[in-house]
Amino acid sequence: MNTWAVIPVRNEESRLGGVLAALREQTPDLRVLVVDDGSHDASGRVARAGGATVVRHPFHMGYGAALQTGFKYVLSHGGRTVVTLDGDGQHDPACVRALLVPVEAGTTDLAVGSRFLGPDPYPIGFARRTGVALFRLLARLLTGLRITDPTSGYQALSEGVVRFCATDAYPHDYPDTDHLLALKKAGFRIVEVPVRMFPRASGTSMHGGLRPVYYAFKVLVSMLAVVLREGHSYLDVPDSARPRSGRGPADRGAP
């Protein structure tokens, strides 16, 4: 089986077991990798007890770094398609198959799970709702990418996208709307799939404290950089990471 779930965690021992159990029930053929990003609790032990492979960072390196560790591990072990979800129970594992279907069928390169397209309304505060709306608008204006949930981390990635994300240019902290724009600019196909998400119940958020302020500033600057810089390092990727359909970054100006 070449499809993996990559789950970055930090201090999620109280919720992780339930997520892994639900994954086994919904997608028993899925290989599961938990990347423990310097947890101080028993997250790693819970992951192993739940049947997952565990890779541990010796200290907290960031959400993006945890994901990239997972991508590189999967590629080094023959993996192809990846679904990313959180270990805190916010992403409903019952939606994994719906995300994987268009990627495995070859009709898209990246399927983004949208909490706003599903049948159940997702509760979201004013500040975060405003931020999502801003990123949504900028994504449309800057690249034409129409997406309702640009900050969603619940995604299914083709092998090409996984290889693209395994390059050194991948953000180590918050890969978000900025990276969607980079993928769009590189020629990858992106679609949204309705998914169910739940409010966070416990654990340590990777986006807590003053990080949201830094996050918003960083993503806005990075979005502009992706669009304005023709030779942006995001687009300097190996041939194996270029989209199979359309024209990739190295093909600009080719006949």
C-alpha positions as CSV (number, residue, x, y, z in Angstrom):
1,M,0.0,0.0,0.0
2,N,1.5,3.3,-1.1
3,T,-0.9,5.7,0.6
4,W,0.1,7.2,4.0
5,A,-1.5,9.4,6.6
6,V,0.9,11.9,8.1
7,I,-0.1,13.3,11.4
8,P,2.0,16.0,13.1
9,V,1.4,16.1,16.9
10,R,2.6,18.0,19.9
11,N,1.3,17.0,23.3
12,E,-1.8,15.2,22.0
13,E,-1.9,12.1,24.2
14,S,-5.5,12.6,25.3
15,R,-6.9,12.7,21.7
16,L,-4.5,10.9,19.5
17,G,-5.6,7.4,20.4
18,G,-9.2,8.1,19.3
19,V,-8.0,9.5,16.0
20,L,-5.8,6.5,15.3
21,A,-8.6,4.1,16.2
22,A,-11.0,5.9,13.9
23,L,-8.5,5.8,11.1
24,R,-8.1,2.1,11.5
25,E,-11.8,1.6,11.3
26,Q,-12.4,3.9,8.3
27,T,-9.3,3.1,6.3
28,P,-7.7,-0.1,7.6
29,D,-5.3,-0.3,4.6
30,L,-3.8,3.2,5.2
31,R,-0.3,3.3,6.6
32,V,0.0,5.9,9.4
33,L,3.0,8.0,10.4
34,V,2.9,10.2,13.5
35,V,5.5,12.9,13.6
36,D,6.0,13.8,17.3
37,D,7.2,17.4,17.3
38,G,9.0,17.5,20.6
39,S,6.1,16.5,22.8
40,H,6.5,16.5,26.6
41,D,3.7,14.0,27.2
42,A,3.1,10.4,26.1
43,S,2.0,11.2,22.5
44,G,4.7,8.9,21.0
45,R,3.8,6.0,23.2
46,V,0.1,6.4,22.4
47,A,0.9,6.5,18.7
48,R,2.9,3.3,18.8
49,A,0.1,1.6,20.9
50,G,-2.3,2.7,18.1
51,G,-0.3,0.9,15.5
52,A,1.4,4.0,13.9
53,T,5.0,4.4,12.9
54,V,6.5,7.2,14.9
55,V,9.3,9.7,14.1
56,R,10.2,12.1,16.8
57,H,11.8,15.5,16.7
58,P,14.1,16.0,19.7
59,F,12.6,19.5,20.3
60,H,9.8,21.6,18.9
61,M,10.5,22.5,15.3
62,G,7.2,23.7,14.0
63,Y,4.1,22.5,12.2
64,G,5.6,22.8,8.7
65,A,8.8,21.0,9.8
66,A,6.8,18.2,11.2
67,L,4.9,17.8,8.0
68,Q,8.0,17.8,5.9
69,T,9.7,15.2,8.1
70,G,6.6,13.1,7.4
71,F,6.8,13.7,3.6
72,K,10.5,12.8,3.4
73,Y,10.0,9.7,5.5
74,V,7.1,8.5,3.3
75,L,9.1,9.1,0.1
76,S,12.1,7.2,1.5
77,H,9.8,4.3,2.2
78,G,8.2,4.0,-1.2
79,G,5.1,6.0,-0.4
80,R,3.2,7.9,-3.1
81,T,-0.1,9.5,-2.0
82,V,-0.4,11.3,1.4
83,V,-3.3,12.5,3.4
84,T,-2.4,15.0,6.2
85,L,-4.6,15.5,9.3
86,D,-4.2,16.7,12.8
87,G,-3.9,14.5,15.8
88,D,-6.2,16.5,18.1
89,G,-9.5,15.2,16.7
90,Q,-10.5,18.3,14.8
91,H,-10.4,16.4,11.4
92,D,-13.0,13.7,11.1
93,P,-11.2,10.5,9.9
94,A,-14.4,9.5,8.2
95,C,-13.6,12.0,5.4
96,V,-10.2,10.6,4.5
97,R,-11.5,8.4,1.7
98,A,-13.4,11.3,0.1
99,L,-10.2,13.3,0.0
100,L,-8.2,10.5,-1.5
101,V,-10.6,9.6,-4.2
102,P,-9.9,12.5,-6.7
103,V,-6.1,12.3,-6.1
104,E,-5.9,8.5,-6.5
105,A,-8.1,8.8,-9.6
106,G,-5.6,11.3,-11.1
107,T,-8.1,14.1,-11.6
108,T,-6.3,16.4,-9.2
109,D,-2.9,16.9,-7.6
110,L,-4.1,18.3,-4.3
111,A,-7.5,17.9,-2.6
112,V,-8.1,20.4,0.2
113,G,-10.7,19.6,2.8
114,S,-13.1,22.5,3.4
115,R,-15.1,22.8,6.6
116,F,-17.3,25.4,5.0
117,L,-18.6,23.1,2.2
118,G,-19.8,20.4,4.5
119,P,-23.4,19.9,5.7
120,D,-22.6,20.9,9.3
121,P,-21.7,24.5,10.1
122,Y,-18.3,24.9,11.7
123,P,-18.1,27.4,14.6
124,I,-15.4,30.0,14.1
125,G,-14.6,33.2,15.9
126,F,-14.7,36.6,14.4
127,A,-11.0,37.2,14.2
128,R,-10.3,33.8,12.6
129,R,-13.2,34.1,10.2
130,T,-11.9,37.5,9.1
131,G,-8.5,36.1,8.5
132,V,-9.8,33.2,6.5
133,A,-11.9,35.6,4.4
134,L,-8.9,37.8,3.7
135,F,-6.7,34.9,2.6
136,R,-9.5,33.6,0.5
137,L,-9.9,37.0,-1.3
138,L,-6.1,37.4,-1.8
139,A,-5.7,33.9,-3.2
140,R,-8.4,34.7,-5.8
141,L,-7.1,38.1,-6.7
142,L,-3.4,37.1,-6.8
143,T,-3.6,33.8,-8.7
144,G,-7.3,33.2,-9.5
145,L,-7.4,30.3,-7.0
146,R,-11.0,30.0,-5.8
147,I,-11.0,28.2,-2.5
148,T,-13.3,28.5,0.5
149,D,-10.9,27.1,3.2
150,P,-7.4,28.2,2.4
151,T,-6.0,27.5,5.9
152,S,-7.2,23.9,6.0
153,G,-4.5,21.4,6.9
154,Y,-6.8,18.4,6.0
155,Q,-5.5,17.6,2.6
156,A,-4.7,14.7,0.2
157,L,-1.5,15.1,-1.9
158,S,-0.3,13.3,-5.0
159,E,3.2,12.0,-5.2
160,G,4.3,15.1,-7.2
161,V,2.9,17.5,-4.6
162,V,4.6,15.4,-1.8
163,R,7.9,15.7,-3.6
164,F,7.3,19.5,-4.2
165,C,6.7,19.8,-0.4
166,A,9.8,17.8,0.4
167,T,12.1,20.5,-1.0
168,D,14.1,22.9,1.2
169,A,11.8,25.8,0.3
170,Y,8.8,24.3,2.2
171,P,7.9,26.6,5.1
172,H,9.1,25.2,8.4
173,D,6.4,27.0,10.5
174,Y,3.1,27.6,8.8
175,P,2.7,26.2,5.3
176,D,-0.7,27.7,4.5
177,T,-2.3,29.8,1.8
178,D,1.1,31.0,0.6
179,H,2.1,27.4,-0.3
180,L,-1.3,26.8,-2.0
181,L,-0.4,29.8,-4.2
182,A,3.0,28.3,-4.9
183,L,1.5,25.0,-5.9
184,K,-1.1,26.8,-8.1
185,K,1.7,28.9,-9.8
186,A,3.7,25.8,-10.4
187,G,0.8,24.3,-12.3
188,F,-0.6,21.8,-9.9
189,R,-4.4,21.1,-10.0
190,I,-6.2,22.0,-6.7
191,V,-9.8,21.1,-5.8
192,E,-11.8,21.3,-2.6
193,V,-13.7,18.5,-1.0
194,P,-16.3,18.9,1.7
195,V,-15.1,17.5,5.1
196,R,-16.3,17.5,8.6
197,M,-14.2,19.3,11.3
198,F,-14.7,19.7,15.0
199,P,-13.6,22.4,17.4
200,R,-10.4,21.7,19.3
201,A,-11.2,20.0,22.6
202,S,-7.8,19.6,24.3
203,G,-4.0,19.3,23.8
204,T,-1.4,21.9,23.0
205,S,-2.1,23.9,19.8
206,M,0.8,24.5,17.5
207,H,-0.7,27.9,16.8
208,G,-1.1,29.1,20.4
209,G,0.2,32.2,22.2
210,L,1.4,35.1,20.1
211,R,1.9,32.8,17.1
212,P,-1.3,33.9,15.3
213,V,0.1,37.4,14.9
214,Y,3.3,36.2,13.5
215,Y,1.4,33.7,11.4
216,A,-0.8,36.3,9.7
217,F,2.1,38.6,8.9
218,K,4.3,35.8,7.6
219,V,1.6,34.3,5.4
220,L,0.7,37.7,3.9
221,V,4.3,38.5,3.1
222,S,5.0,35.1,1.7
223,M,1.9,35.2,-0.5
224,L,3.1,38.4,-2.1
225,A,6.6,37.0,-2.5
226,V,5.2,33.9,-4.3
227,V,3.3,36.0,-6.8
228,L,5.8,38.8,-7.4
229,R,9.1,36.9,-7.6
230,E,9.4,35.0,-10.9
231,G,12.4,33.1,-9.7
232,H,11.0,32.3,-6.3
233,S,12.8,29.4,-4.7
234,Y,9.4,27.6,-4.2
235,L,9.5,27.0,-7.9
236,D,13.0,25.6,-8.1
237,V,12.0,22.0,-7.8
238,P,13.4,18.7,-9.3
239,D,11.6,17.2,-12.3
240,S,10.0,14.5,-10.2
241,A,8.2,17.3,-8.3
242,R,6.7,19.0,-11.3
243,P,3.1,18.5,-12.3
244,R,2.5,15.8,-14.8
245,S,-0.2,17.8,-16.7
246,G,0.1,21.4,-17.8
247,R,3.3,23.4,-17.9
248,G,5.5,23.6,-14.8
249,P,7.8,26.4,-13.7
250,A,10.7,25.2,-15.9
251,D,8.5,25.3,-19.0
252,R,7.7,29.0,-19.1
253,G,8.5,30.4,-22.4
254,A,8.9,27.0,-24.0
255,P,7.2,26.5,-27.4
